């Protein structure tokens, strides 16, 4: 449930979350050209981490949990447990679209998208299960 | 009371700076660890609110640099963490952080209590 005490911050939340998604797309394009670039991996990890934190803060638990899945995936790459491969970029782009859709719903009617199924599905596709 | 908030996310920075100013704190802000360290040196705050995951220099590096500087090592540091960062918090404490708050929980009173406790001389 969205936090009612924070409605005045909704515009700032939507604006900054969309900026993070725009930066994610830009960084992902660059990472596909240089998949070993650890600086880009860290930046993508950091952006998903920020999106997760913002969503939890605003009370959008589902969207926060979905962002956490992507944060966990890039944390594993950052910490050297797996390597990034550009073949995965379609899944990452799809995840960004899911977050965009949830933000659009939040903007329109104040309620986030139900992402329970997507969280499980993306965890499987990213090898996190 | 002088505070500095080192936090890369403009959303959290704006929110917490506004709320803490309303409570009468003098507050500086920095959007990455490198700038944060510079401002900690020049502003000499009574307490540092420190995010961990940041560009240029992360919170761990800021803590290491503070511990290595005799003029900064005694300034209390409250880590601004979020859900799922338990390991990061433990590491930050080993590196000299005093305590932590979960910035995603919107428990402003808890933050004020911790600030007051940590700045009591």
gemmi code that builds the backbone of each chain (N, CA, C; Angstrom):
import gemmi

chains = {
    "A": [
        ("UNK", (0.844, -1.205, 0.000), (0.000, 0.000, 0.000), (0.878, 1.253, 0.000)),
        ("UNK", (0.548, 2.243, -0.841), (1.332, 3.476, -0.811), (1.219, 4.180, 0.529)),
        ("UNK", (2.293, 4.843, 0.922), (2.311, 5.544, 2.192), (1.581, 6.884, 2.051)),
        ("UNK", (0.435, 7.087, 2.742), (-0.369, 8.297, 2.560), (0.334, 9.580, 3.000)),
        ("UNK", (1.329, 9.443, 3.909), (2.041, 10.634, 4.374), (2.987, 11.195, 3.314)),
        ("UNK", (3.176, 10.448, 2.252), (4.199, 10.822, 1.278), (3.631, 11.282, -0.069)),
        ("UNK", (2.323, 11.530, -0.121), (1.712, 11.873, -1.416), (2.323, 13.139, -2.026)),
        ("UNK", (2.787, 14.069, -1.165), (3.365, 15.304, -1.706), (4.692, 15.041, -2.411)),
        ("UNK", (5.285, 13.879, -2.161), (6.571, 13.561, -2.776), (6.426, 12.682, -4.021)),
        ("UNK", (5.174, 12.418, -4.403), (4.937, 11.497, -5.533), (5.547, 12.029, -6.848)),
        ("UNK", (5.412, 13.324, -7.092), (5.940, 13.890, -8.341), (7.457, 13.732, -8.400)),
        ("UNK", (8.123, 14.050, -7.278), (9.582, 13.923, -7.220), (10.003, 12.462, -7.387)),
        ("UNK", (9.254, 11.574, -6.746), (9.530, 10.130, -6.862), (9.427, 9.663, -8.325)),
        ("UNK", (8.331, 10.042, -8.981), (8.134, 9.606, -10.375), (9.207, 10.199, -11.289)),
        ("UNK", (9.513, 11.451, -11.063), (10.511, 12.122, -11.901), (11.889, 11.465, -11.749)),
        ("UNK", (12.314, 11.243, -10.494), (13.658, 10.679, -10.285), (13.710, 9.205, -10.692)),
        ("UNK", (12.607, 8.476, -10.456), (12.588, 7.061, -10.861), (12.706, 6.956, -12.390)),
        ("UNK", (12.036, 7.832, -13.099), (12.122, 7.806, -14.577), (13.508, 8.212, -15.062)),
        ("UNK", (14.134, 9.119, -14.340), (15.522, 9.479, -14.698), (16.436, 8.268, -14.520)),
        ("UNK", (16.210, 7.511, -13.458), (17.022, 6.305, -13.224), (16.806, 5.295, -14.367)),
        ("UNK", (15.565, 5.160, -14.807), (15.289, 4.203, -15.894), (15.951, 4.660, -17.198)),
        ("UNK", (15.921, 5.960, -17.445), (16.578, 6.494, -18.646), (18.086, 6.219, -18.581)),
        ("UNK", (18.692, 6.451, -17.403), (20.131, 6.185, -17.248), (20.434, 4.691, -17.377)),
        ("UNK", (19.518, 3.864, -16.876), (19.703, 2.410, -16.993), (19.784, 1.980, -18.450)),
        ("UNK", (18.875, 2.508, -19.264), (18.865, 2.149, -20.697), (20.175, 2.569, -21.370)),
        ("UNK", (20.622, 3.767, -21.024), (21.872, 4.297, -21.600), (23.056, 3.423, -21.185)),
        ("UNK", (23.134, 3.099, -19.895), (24.254, 2.298, -19.389), (24.221, 0.870, -19.933)),
        ("UNK", (23.006, 0.341, -20.110), (22.893, -1.024, -20.635), (23.383, -1.086, -22.085)),
        ("UNK", (23.062, -0.075, -22.874), (23.543, -0.006, -24.261), (25.066, -0.008, -24.270)),
        ("UNK", (25.654, 0.781, -23.387), (27.126, 0.848, -23.311), (27.715, -0.480, -22.827)),
        ("UNK", (27.045, -1.104, -21.857), (27.553, -2.374, -21.316), (27.526, -3.475, -22.381)),
        ("UNK", (26.549, -3.420, -23.267), (26.499, -4.415, -24.336), (27.690, -4.293, -25.285)),
        ("UNK", (28.260, -3.078, -25.356), (29.450, -2.884, -26.208), (30.727, -3.293, -25.480)),
        ("UNK", (30.719, -3.148, -24.149), (31.907, -3.503, -23.345), (31.454, -4.306, -22.117)),
        ("UNK", (31.086, -5.573, -22.310), (30.479, -6.382, -21.235), (31.358, -6.581, -19.992)),
        ("UNK", (32.658, -6.325, -20.106), (33.550, -6.513, -18.942), (33.680, -5.250, -18.096)),
        ("UNK", (33.021, -4.180, -18.536), (33.221, -2.893, -17.871), (32.585, -2.894, -16.466)),
        ("UNK", (33.420, -3.019, -15.451), (32.925, -3.124, -14.068), (32.312, -1.821, -13.564)),
        ("UNK", (32.788, -0.704, -14.121), (32.205, 0.581, -13.728), (30.734, 0.637, -14.161)),
        ("UNK", (30.462, 0.183, -15.379), (29.070, 0.176, -15.878), (28.214, -0.818, -15.094)),
        ("UNK", (28.786, -1.964, -14.767), (28.054, -2.957, -13.960), (27.666, -2.330, -12.627)),
        ("UNK", (28.616, -1.629, -12.003), (28.332, -0.978, -10.704), (27.243, 0.075, -10.866)),
        ("UNK", (27.309, 0.861, -11.943), (26.315, 1.910, -12.157), (24.910, 1.313, -12.318)),
        ("UNK", (24.810, 0.225, -13.067), (23.498, -0.409, -13.269), (22.988, -0.991, -11.939)),
        ("UNK", (23.888, -1.645, -11.218), (23.548, -2.157, -9.880), (23.050, -1.009, -8.984)),
        ("UNK", (23.764, 0.106, -9.005), (23.424, 1.263, -8.159), (22.044, 1.824, -8.521)),
        ("UNK", (21.739, 1.872, -9.814), (20.446, 2.428, -10.256), (19.285, 1.521, -9.837)),
        ("UNK", (19.451, 0.203, -9.999), (18.385, -0.703, -9.529), (18.242, -0.625, -8.004)),
        ("UNK", (19.373, -0.470, -7.322), (19.352, -0.323, -5.864), (18.565, 0.939, -5.465)),
        ("UNK", (18.815, 2.037, -6.165), (18.104, 3.297, -5.878), (16.609, 3.145, -6.143)),
        ("UNK", (16.280, 2.512, -7.258), (14.856, 2.308, -7.582), (14.173, 1.458, -6.514)),
        ("UNK", (14.862, 0.420, -6.078), (14.323, -0.433, -5.010), (14.050, 0.393, -3.755)),
        ("UNK", (15.035, 1.160, -3.337), (14.908, 1.938, -2.091), (13.774, 2.949, -2.184)),
        ("UNK", (13.694, 3.645, -3.311), (12.626, 4.648, -3.499), (11.243, 4.011, -3.422)),
        ("UNK", (11.112, 2.862, -4.073), (9.794, 2.207, -4.104), (9.382, 1.700, -2.726)),
        ("UNK", (10.333, 1.122, -1.995), (10.016, 0.698, -0.621), (9.599, 1.913, 0.210)),
        ("UNK", (10.352, 2.990, 0.052), (10.076, 4.195, 0.819), (8.667, 4.724, 0.559)),
        ("UNK", (8.260, 4.710, -0.709), (6.940, 5.239, -1.076), (5.815, 4.250, -0.765)),
        ("UNK", (6.179, 3.033, -0.362), (5.170, 2.029, -0.021), (4.790, 1.127, -1.179)),
        ("UNK", (5.561, 1.181, -2.268), (5.282, 0.312, -3.424), (6.174, -0.935, -3.328)),
        ("UNK", (5.757, -1.828, -2.448), (6.542, -3.000, -2.055), (6.822, -3.944, -3.229)),
        ("UNK", (5.771, -4.135, -4.036), (5.874, -5.040, -5.175), (6.917, -4.566, -6.188)),
        ("UNK", (6.837, -3.293, -6.513), (7.796, -2.722, -7.474), (9.196, -2.731, -6.863)),
        ("UNK", (9.269, -2.469, -5.554), (10.553, -2.534, -4.862), (11.145, -3.939, -4.911)),
        ("UNK", (10.305, -4.935, -4.682), (10.788, -6.328, -4.732), (11.257, -6.701, -6.143)),
        ("UNK", (10.531, -6.196, -7.133), (10.928, -6.486, -8.518), (12.308, -5.862, -8.810)),
        ("UNK", (12.497, -4.605, -8.372), (13.793, -3.936, -8.570), (14.902, -4.682, -7.815)),
        ("UNK", (14.536, -5.240, -6.656), (15.515, -5.986, -5.849), (16.030, -7.209, -6.620)),
        ("UNK", (15.147, -7.846, -7.395), (15.571, -8.992, -8.214), (16.685, -8.581, -9.176)),
        ("UNK", (16.495, -7.440, -9.831), (17.499, -6.958, -10.792), (18.755, -6.478, -10.069)),
        ("UNK", (18.555, -5.861, -8.914), (19.708, -5.425, -8.105), (20.545, -6.646, -7.708)),
        ("UNK", (19.871, -7.717, -7.280), (20.575, -8.939, -6.864), (21.377, -9.528, -8.024)),
        ("UNK", (20.761, -9.524, -9.212), (21.450, -10.064, -10.401), (22.739, -9.273, -10.671)),
        ("UNK", (22.636, -7.936, -10.650), (23.833, -7.133, -10.945), (24.817, -7.123, -9.776)),
        ("UNK", (24.325, -7.366, -8.559), (25.249, -7.500, -7.427), (26.129, -8.745, -7.633)),
        ("UNK", (25.528, -9.827, -8.129), (26.283, -11.058, -8.379), (27.375, -10.822, -9.429)),
        ("UNK", (27.035, -10.049, -10.453), (28.039, -9.737, -11.489), (29.126, -8.847, -10.885)),
        ("UNK", (28.692, -7.819, -10.164), (29.644, -6.879, -9.532), (30.623, -7.625, -8.620)),
        ("UNK", (30.098, -8.606, -7.863), (30.942, -9.324, -6.901), (31.689, -10.511, -7.523)),
        ("UNK", (31.563, -10.671, -8.829), (32.346, -11.676, -9.538), (31.782, -13.086, -9.513)),
        ("UNK", (30.525, -13.264, -9.096), (29.945, -14.610, -9.048), (29.423, -15.070, -10.406)),
        ("UNK", (29.194, -14.130, -11.292), (28.779, -14.470, -12.649), (29.233, -13.334, -13.566)),
        ("UNK", (29.176, -13.599, -14.889), (29.612, -12.560, -15.830), (28.412, -12.038, -16.613)),
        ("UNK", (28.508, -10.805, -17.041), (27.423, -10.259, -17.850), (27.599, -10.721, -19.294)),
        ("UNK", (26.475, -11.119, -19.902), (26.500, -11.472, -21.314), (25.407, -10.681, -22.021)),
        ("UNK", (25.742, -10.024, -23.152), (24.746, -9.199, -23.853), (23.462, -9.948, -24.222)),
        ("UNK", (23.524, -11.284, -24.270), (22.305, -12.055, -24.583), (21.215, -11.826, -23.537)),
        ("UNK", (21.613, -11.403, -22.362), (20.661, -11.172, -21.260), (19.979, -9.802, -21.384)),
        ("UNK", (20.510, -8.953, -22.259), (20.031, -7.560, -22.275), (18.537, -7.448, -22.593)),
        ("UNK", (18.014, -8.378, -23.390), (16.564, -8.333, -23.678), (15.740, -8.507, -22.402)),
        ("UNK", (16.221, -9.375, -21.520), (15.509, -9.590, -20.243), (15.575, -8.314, -19.399)),
        ("UNK", (16.736, -7.677, -19.414), (16.895, -6.450, -18.606), (15.987, -5.339, -19.164)),
        ("UNK", (15.955, -5.231, -20.494), (15.077, -4.220, -21.131), (13.615, -4.507, -20.763)),
        ("UNK", (13.245, -5.774, -20.811), (11.864, -6.152, -20.425), (11.577, -5.745, -18.985)),
        ("UNK", (12.570, -5.909, -18.131), (12.360, -5.553, -16.716), (12.163, -4.045, -16.572)),
        ("UNK", (12.910, -3.281, -17.363), (12.771, -1.817, -17.314), (11.357, -1.422, -17.757)),
        ("UNK", (10.849, -2.110, -18.780), (9.483, -1.834, -19.260), (8.462, -2.148, -18.158)),
        ("UNK", (8.681, -3.242, -17.441), (7.764, -3.594, -16.342), (7.744, -2.500, -15.272)),
        ("UNK", (8.922, -1.981, -14.952), (8.997, -0.907, -13.933), (8.313, 0.353, -14.467)),
        ("UNK", (8.561, 0.657, -15.762), (7.900, 1.831, -16.382), (6.382, 1.693, -16.303)),
        ("UNK", (5.896, 0.493, -16.595), (4.445, 0.268, -16.554), (3.891, 0.482, -15.138)),
        ("UNK", (4.648, 0.002, -14.153), (4.189, 0.187, -12.780), (4.166, 1.684, -12.411)),
        ("UNK", (5.209, 2.409, -12.843), (5.249, 3.859, -12.556), (4.071, 4.569, -13.231)),
        ("UNK", (3.751, 4.147, -14.457), (2.619, 4.770, -15.167), (1.303, 4.534, -14.419)),
        ("UNK", (1.155, 3.301, -13.902), (-0.063, 2.996, -13.129), (-0.114, 3.820, -11.840)),
        ("UNK", (1.038, 3.952, -11.208), (1.102, 4.743, -9.961), (0.730, 6.194, -10.258)),
        ("UNK", (1.232, 6.700, -11.368), (0.928, 8.091, -11.742), (-0.565, 8.267, -12.025)),
        ("UNK", (-1.129, 7.259, -12.693), (-2.521, 7.363, -13.141), (-3.521, 7.175, -11.997)),
        ("UNK", (-3.350, 6.113, -11.225), (-4.374, 5.852, -10.192), (-3.812, 5.598, -8.787)),
        ("UNK", (-2.516, 5.801, -8.635), (-1.930, 5.690, -7.291), (-1.633, 4.272, -6.851)),
        ("UNK", (-1.914, 3.296, -7.691), (-1.663, 1.896, -7.315), (-0.606, 1.284, -8.232)),
        ("UNK", (0.306, 0.507, -7.633), (1.357, -0.112, -8.434), (0.846, -1.355, -9.163)),
        ("UNK", (1.648, -1.815, -10.116), (1.317, -3.035, -10.855), (1.581, -4.255, -9.959)),
        ("UNK", (0.739, -5.265, -10.090), (0.993, -6.515, -9.369), (2.091, -7.287, -10.113)),
        ("UNK", (3.260, -7.384, -9.497), (4.408, -7.996, -10.187), (4.823, -9.333, -9.575)),
        ("UNK", (3.924, -9.949, -8.805), (4.281, -11.224, -8.153), (4.758, -12.272, -9.152)),
        ("UNK", (3.983, -12.438, -10.227), (4.328, -13.449, -11.230), (5.645, -13.082, -11.912)),
        ("UNK", (5.782, -11.802, -12.244), (6.992, -11.350, -12.964), (8.254, -11.540, -12.109)),
        ("UNK", (8.144, -11.317, -10.806), (9.325, -11.476, -9.936), (9.840, -12.915, -10.034)),
        ("UNK", (8.922, -13.847, -9.889), (9.303, -15.254, -9.961), (9.845, -15.609, -11.356)),
        ("UNK", (9.164, -15.120, -12.373), (9.567, -15.409, -13.755), (10.962, -14.842, -14.066)),
        ("UNK", (11.207, -13.597, -13.659), (12.520, -12.987, -13.939), (13.624, -13.642, -13.118)),
        ("UNK", (13.301, -14.060, -11.896), (14.313, -14.766, -11.094), (14.761, -16.038, -11.805)),
        ("UNK", (13.786, -16.746, -12.382), (14.124, -17.980, -13.114), (14.959, -17.651, -14.346)),
        ("UNK", (14.515, -16.669, -15.116), (15.201, -16.339, -16.376), (16.622, -15.815, -16.135)),
        ("UNK", (16.828, -15.187, -14.965), (18.167, -14.649, -14.670), (19.019, -15.625, -13.865)),
        ("UNK", (18.478, -16.823, -13.655), (19.237, -17.858, -12.944), (19.383, -17.590, -11.464)),
        ("UNK", (18.422, -16.894, -10.878), (18.508, -16.569, -9.445), (17.769, -17.580, -8.575)),
        ("UNK", (17.117, -18.562, -9.198), (16.375, -19.569, -8.397), (17.080, -20.907, -8.457)),
    ],
    "B": [
        ("UNK", (23.249, 22.435, 15.606), (23.742, 21.081, 15.285), (24.017, 20.968, 13.777)),
        ("UNK", (25.238, 20.590, 13.437), (25.615, 20.518, 12.016), (25.629, 19.063, 11.518)),
        ("UNK", (24.878, 18.816, 10.463), (24.836, 17.475, 9.869), (25.260, 17.556, 8.413)),
        ("UNK", (25.752, 16.430, 7.902), (25.957, 16.344, 6.458), (25.326, 15.050, 5.960)),
        ("UNK", (24.586, 15.155, 4.874), (23.961, 13.977, 4.258), (24.701, 13.676, 2.961)),
        ("UNK", (25.349, 12.494, 2.930), (26.057, 12.059, 1.722), (25.208, 10.965, 1.089)),
        ("UNK", (24.539, 11.303, 0.016), (23.510, 10.414, -0.561), (23.396, 10.729, -2.056)),
        ("UNK", (23.523, 9.710, -2.883), (23.510, 9.957, -4.336), (22.102, 10.176, -4.888)),
        ("UNK", (21.101, 9.635, -4.231), (19.751, 9.690, -4.794), (19.088, 11.024, -4.456)),
        ("UNK", (18.812, 11.806, -5.498), (18.264, 13.160, -5.295), (16.917, 13.114, -4.574)),
        ("UNK", (16.164, 12.040, -4.774), (14.869, 11.897, -4.106), (15.055, 11.863, -2.580)),
        ("UNK", (15.937, 10.985, -2.110), (16.175, 10.878, -0.664), (16.842, 12.142, -0.115)),
        ("UNK", (17.753, 12.699, -0.909), (18.451, 13.905, -0.447), (17.459, 15.037, -0.198)),
        ("UNK", (16.600, 15.287, -1.193), (15.641, 16.384, -1.056), (14.707, 16.147, 0.127)),
        ("UNK", (14.221, 14.915, 0.243), (13.281, 14.600, 1.316), (13.914, 14.823, 2.687)),
        ("UNK", (15.064, 14.177, 2.916), (15.649, 14.234, 4.258), (16.224, 15.618, 4.589)),
        ("UNK", (16.783, 16.303, 3.610), (17.314, 17.650, 3.873), (16.167, 18.576, 4.276)),
        ("UNK", (15.063, 18.487, 3.559), (13.897, 19.328, 3.867), (13.382, 19.042, 5.287)),
        ("UNK", (13.213, 17.757, 5.591), (12.672, 17.368, 6.902), (13.622, 17.764, 8.045)),
        ("UNK", (14.915, 17.576, 7.829), (15.868, 17.890, 8.903), (16.011, 19.400, 9.091)),
        ("UNK", (15.904, 20.168, 8.008), (15.936, 21.639, 8.127), (14.725, 22.125, 8.921)),
        ("UNK", (13.581, 21.504, 8.665), (12.357, 21.862, 9.415), (12.567, 21.675, 10.920)),
        ("UNK", (13.402, 20.701, 11.274), (13.662, 20.426, 12.701), (14.786, 21.295, 13.261)),
        ("UNK", (15.301, 22.188, 12.448), (16.281, 23.154, 12.935), (17.742, 22.764, 12.763)),
        ("UNK", (18.008, 21.681, 12.052), (19.405, 21.281, 11.854), (20.040, 22.131, 10.747)),
        ("UNK", (21.321, 22.407, 10.922), (22.093, 23.024, 9.845), (22.638, 21.857, 9.021)),
        ("UNK", (22.299, 21.788, 7.777), (22.653, 20.576, 7.013), (23.289, 20.902, 5.668)),
        ("UNK", (24.380, 20.201, 5.398), (25.053, 20.248, 4.093), (24.719, 18.952, 3.370)),
        ("UNK", (24.810, 18.943, 2.063), (24.544, 17.710, 1.319), (25.617, 17.469, 0.265)),
        ("UNK", (25.820, 16.196, -0.048), (26.771, 15.820, -1.092), (26.182, 14.644, -1.859)),
        ("UNK", (26.439, 14.599, -3.187), (25.778, 13.552, -3.978), (26.683, 12.379, -4.364)),
        ("UNK", (27.910, 12.378, -3.874), (28.747, 11.181, -4.030), (29.797, 11.174, -2.923)),
        ("UNK", (30.504, 10.081, -2.804), (31.444, 9.936, -1.701), (32.617, 10.901, -1.766)),
        ("UNK", (33.068, 11.192, -2.977), (34.218, 12.083, -3.155), (33.886, 13.490, -2.659)),
        ("UNK", (32.728, 13.982, -3.146), (32.278, 15.308, -2.732), (31.957, 15.302, -1.225)),
        ("UNK", (31.401, 14.172, -0.773), (31.046, 14.041, 0.634), (32.258, 14.223, 1.536)),
        ("UNK", (33.346, 13.548, 1.181), (34.565, 13.635, 1.984), (35.119, 15.066, 2.009)),
        ("UNK", (35.083, 15.721, 0.856), (35.545, 17.125, 0.796), (34.714, 18.001, 1.738)),
        ("UNK", (33.389, 17.781, 1.692), (32.513, 18.622, 2.515), (32.626, 18.276, 4.001)),
        ("UNK", (32.874, 17.003, 4.310), (33.075, 16.626, 5.720), (34.309, 17.365, 6.247)),
        ("UNK", (35.359, 17.441, 5.420), (36.603, 18.129, 5.839), (36.380, 19.625, 6.044)),
        ("UNK", (35.607, 20.244, 5.151), (35.449, 21.708, 5.252), (34.331, 22.119, 6.220)),
        ("UNK", (33.285, 21.329, 6.303), (32.096, 21.697, 7.095), (32.213, 21.265, 8.560)),
        ("UNK", (33.037, 20.233, 8.791), (33.230, 19.687, 10.152), (31.889, 19.456, 10.875)),
        ("UNK", (31.082, 18.516, 10.373), (29.761, 18.297, 10.976), (29.842, 17.585, 12.326)),
        ("UNK", (28.739, 17.659, 13.084), (28.647, 16.907, 14.342), (28.298, 15.451, 14.065)),
        ("UNK", (27.715, 15.196, 12.899), (27.304, 13.834, 12.532), (27.235, 13.716, 11.004)),
        ("UNK", (27.638, 12.543, 10.513), (27.545, 12.274, 9.073), (26.453, 11.236, 8.831)),
        ("UNK", (25.539, 11.538, 7.929), (24.552, 10.555, 7.460), (25.090, 10.041, 6.137)),
        ("UNK", (25.399, 8.749, 6.083), (26.181, 8.241, 4.945), (25.504, 7.083, 4.222)),
        ("UNK", (25.232, 7.295, 2.953), (24.754, 6.207, 2.095), (25.953, 5.308, 1.752)),
        ("UNK", (25.684, 4.077, 1.350), (26.787, 3.162, 1.018), (26.992, 3.052, -0.499)),
        ("UNK", (25.916, 2.758, -1.212), (26.039, 2.539, -2.657), (25.992, 3.892, -3.368)),
        ("UNK", (27.155, 4.398, -3.746), (27.247, 5.720, -4.382), (28.295, 5.696, -5.493)),
        ("UNK", (28.208, 6.656, -6.425), (29.235, 6.720, -7.478), (30.530, 7.361, -6.961)),
        ("UNK", (31.560, 7.223, -7.757), (32.905, 7.805, -7.526), (33.616, 7.209, -6.306)),
        ("UNK", (33.037, 7.377, -5.116), (33.623, 6.782, -3.905), (32.448, 6.284, -3.085)),
        ("UNK", (32.427, 4.976, -2.776), (31.263, 4.479, -2.030), (31.419, 4.758, -0.526)),
        ("UNK", (30.377, 4.422, 0.232), (30.387, 4.713, 1.665), (31.522, 4.012, 2.403)),
        ("UNK", (31.893, 2.808, 1.952), (32.988, 2.085, 2.603), (34.307, 2.864, 2.475)),
        ("UNK", (34.541, 3.389, 1.288), (35.776, 4.150, 1.061), (35.781, 5.441, 1.883)),
        ("UNK", (34.610, 6.063, 1.981), (34.513, 7.284, 2.797), (34.867, 6.957, 4.250)),
        ("UNK", (34.326, 5.837, 4.759), (34.617, 5.437, 6.142), (36.114, 5.168, 6.338)),
        ("UNK", (36.726, 4.480, 5.367), (38.166, 4.192, 5.469), (38.963, 5.496, 5.519)),
        ("UNK", (38.603, 6.434, 4.625), (39.322, 7.720, 4.585), (39.113, 8.514, 5.869)),
        ("UNK", (37.911, 8.445, 6.414), (37.648, 9.172, 7.669), (38.472, 8.589, 8.818)),
        ("UNK", (38.549, 7.247, 8.863), (39.307, 6.599, 9.939), (40.796, 6.915, 9.843)),
        ("UNK", (41.259, 7.135, 8.610), (42.690, 7.410, 8.413), (43.045, 8.871, 8.694)),
        ("UNK", (42.051, 9.699, 8.934), (42.278, 11.127, 9.148), (41.946, 11.465, 10.609)),
        ("UNK", (42.961, 11.840, 11.369), (42.748, 12.054, 12.813), (41.728, 13.158, 13.104)),
        ("UNK", (41.536, 14.078, 12.164), (40.570, 15.158, 12.413), (39.135, 14.723, 12.111)),
        ("UNK", (38.969, 13.562, 11.487), (37.620, 13.109, 11.104), (37.179, 11.835, 11.813)),
        ("UNK", (38.147, 11.083, 12.322), (37.807, 9.718, 12.768), (36.846, 9.644, 13.953)),
        ("UNK", (36.732, 10.740, 14.711), (35.825, 10.718, 15.864), (34.430, 11.262, 15.558)),
        ("UNK", (34.192, 11.684, 14.327), (32.853, 12.178, 13.961), (31.935, 10.961, 13.810)),
        ("UNK", (30.807, 10.922, 14.561), (29.914, 9.755, 14.411), (29.295, 9.668, 13.009)),
        ("UNK", (29.143, 8.432, 12.553), (28.578, 8.194, 11.216), (27.354, 7.288, 11.330)),
        ("UNK", (26.248, 7.788, 10.826), (25.007, 7.006, 10.790), (24.796, 6.538, 9.346)),
        ("UNK", (24.859, 5.231, 9.155), (24.726, 4.689, 7.797), (23.264, 4.721, 7.353)),
        ("UNK", (23.045, 5.206, 6.146), (21.728, 5.239, 5.522), (21.575, 3.978, 4.676)),
        ("UNK", (20.986, 2.940, 5.253), (20.906, 1.673, 4.521), (19.482, 1.441, 4.036)),
        ("UNK", (19.261, 0.295, 3.409), (17.913, -0.096, 3.010), (17.770, -1.604, 3.144)),
        ("UNK", (16.556, -2.096, 2.921), (16.302, -3.529, 3.087), (17.238, -4.357, 2.199)),
        ("UNK", (17.787, -5.424, 2.758), (18.659, -6.293, 1.971), (20.125, -5.904, 2.061)),
        ("UNK", (20.445, -4.927, 2.920), (21.838, -4.465, 3.007), (22.483, -4.841, 4.335)),
        ("UNK", (22.015, -5.946, 4.935), (22.518, -6.318, 6.259), (24.033, -6.551, 6.241)),
        ("UNK", (24.521, -7.203, 5.191), (25.964, -7.461, 5.085), (26.736, -6.155, 4.949)),
        ("UNK", (26.181, -5.237, 4.151), (26.830, -3.930, 3.963), (26.906, -3.169, 5.289)),
        ("UNK", (25.827, -3.250, 6.071), (25.806, -2.540, 7.358), (26.876, -3.110, 8.290)),
        ("UNK", (26.973, -4.445, 8.325), (27.978, -5.087, 9.183), (29.387, -4.656, 8.763)),
        ("UNK", (29.618, -4.608, 7.463), (30.934, -4.187, 6.959), (31.202, -2.722, 7.323)),
        ("UNK", (30.164, -1.887, 7.171), (30.322, -0.460, 7.494), (30.656, -0.271, 8.967)),
        ("UNK", (30.033, -1.074, 9.827), (30.319, -0.952, 11.262), (31.769, -1.333, 11.561)),
        ("UNK", (32.251, -2.376, 10.866), (33.653, -2.773, 11.057), (34.600, -1.661, 10.623)),
        ("UNK", (34.144, -0.869, 9.641), (34.995, 0.204, 9.120), (34.830, 1.511, 9.906)),
        ("UNK", (34.028, 1.474, 10.967), (33.955, 2.657, 11.825), (32.601, 3.340, 11.920)),
        ("UNK", (31.595, 2.855, 11.181), (30.267, 3.471, 11.290), (29.721, 3.245, 12.695)),
        ("UNK", (29.001, 4.224, 13.213), (28.526, 4.142, 14.587), (27.213, 3.363, 14.682)),
        ("UNK", (26.297, 3.641, 13.764), (24.974, 3.015, 13.797), (24.367, 3.112, 12.394)),
        ("UNK", (23.148, 2.638, 12.233), (22.514, 2.723, 10.917), (21.018, 2.976, 11.074)),
        ("UNK", (20.423, 3.509, 10.013), (18.958, 3.602, 9.919), (18.553, 3.064, 8.562)),
        ("UNK", (17.337, 2.515, 8.502), (16.807, 2.073, 7.227), (16.073, 3.249, 6.590)),
        ("UNK", (16.703, 3.833, 5.563), (16.141, 5.065, 4.976), (14.821, 4.800, 4.243)),
        ("UNK", (14.542, 3.547, 3.923), (13.322, 3.210, 3.178), (12.098, 3.024, 4.068)),
        ("UNK", (12.296, 3.043, 5.384), (11.161, 2.750, 6.270), (10.332, 3.976, 6.644)),
        ("UNK", (10.810, 5.143, 6.287), (10.122, 6.385, 6.624), (9.744, 6.427, 8.105)),
        ("UNK", (10.738, 6.198, 8.971), (10.522, 6.318, 10.402), (11.360, 7.511, 10.858)),
        ("UNK", (10.806, 8.699, 10.623), (11.573, 9.919, 10.859), (11.911, 10.097, 12.337)),
        ("UNK", (10.979, 9.680, 13.220), (11.243, 9.810, 14.656), (12.435, 8.961, 15.091)),
        ("UNK", (12.544, 7.763, 14.487), (13.679, 6.905, 14.824), (14.988, 7.581, 14.394)),
        ("UNK", (14.939, 8.209, 13.216), (16.133, 8.914, 12.735), (16.506, 10.041, 13.707)),
        ("UNK", (15.510, 10.815, 14.135), (15.780, 11.924, 15.067), (16.342, 11.415, 16.386)),
        ("UNK", (15.784, 10.310, 16.876), (16.281, 9.724, 18.132), (17.754, 9.336, 18.004)),
        ("UNK", (18.068, 8.693, 16.871), (19.466, 8.253, 16.675), (20.397, 9.445, 16.545)),
        ("UNK", (19.957, 10.470, 15.833), (20.787, 11.681, 15.684), (21.047, 12.281, 17.064)),
        ("UNK", (19.992, 12.391, 17.865), (20.143, 12.978, 19.198), (21.060, 12.143, 20.081)),
        ("UNK", (20.901, 10.817, 20.041), (21.756, 9.943, 20.853), (23.225, 10.074, 20.451)),
        ("UNK", (23.462, 10.066, 19.137), (24.849, 10.051, 18.661), (25.550, 11.400, 18.817)),
        ("UNK", (24.781, 12.465, 18.966), (25.431, 13.778, 19.057), (25.475, 14.296, 20.487)),
        ("UNK", (25.001, 13.492, 21.451), (25.111, 13.880, 22.872), (26.564, 13.815, 23.283)),
        ("UNK", (27.077, 14.879, 23.801), (28.500, 14.891, 24.183), (28.655, 14.491, 25.647)),
    ],
}
model = gemmi.Model(1)
for chain_id, residues in chains.items():
    chain = gemmi.Chain(chain_id)
    for i, (resn, *xyz) in enumerate(residues, 1):
        res = gemmi.Residue()
        res.name, res.seqid = resn, gemmi.SeqId(i, " ")
        for name, pos in zip(("N", "CA", "C"), xyz):
            atom = gemmi.Atom()
            atom.name, atom.element = name, gemmi.Element(name[0])
            atom.pos, atom.b_iso = gemmi.Position(*pos), 0.0
            res.add_atom(atom)
        chain.add_residue(res)
    model.add_chain(chain)
structure = gemmi.Structure()
structure.add_model(model)
structure.setup_entities()
